[in-house]
Amino acid sequence: MANTKSAIKNARKSTRRMLRNKAVKTRLKTLAKQLEVATKSADAAAAKSAAIAYVAANDKAVRSGVVHANAAARVKSHTAKLVFAK
């Protein structure tokens, strides 16, 4: 347990940030699964819309500092290869 006031405050901040980051990462995983399902189906429009949503969510996660910029760029590249290869 934290002893000083600043350590107690930092523990509270850390908990809030952890919960927010966890929610964002969970959303990204859900969108990735939806993209995978959409690409396995024959519907190109559904795959494209799922890819757009996934890439947009990754960009937002980068802006909030949850995901590293290079990791998001790698995800964008892989998504584009996956969707537009067909």
Residue pairs with C-beta under 8 A, 6 or more apart in sequence:
2 8
2 10
2 11
20 64
20 66
21 66
24 60
24 61
24 64
24 66
24 67
25 61
25 66
25 67
27 57
28 54
28 57
28 58
28 61
28 67
31 50
31 53
31 54
31 57
32 54
34 50
34 53
34 54
35 47
35 50
35 51
35 54
35 79
35 82
35 83
37 50
38 46
38 47
38 49
38 50
38 51
39 47
39 50
39 82
39 83
39 86
41 47
44 86
47 83
47 86
48 83
51 79
51 80
51 82
51 83
54 75
54 79
55 75
55 76
55 79
58 67
58 72
58 75
58 76
59 72
61 67
61 72
62 68
62 69
62 72
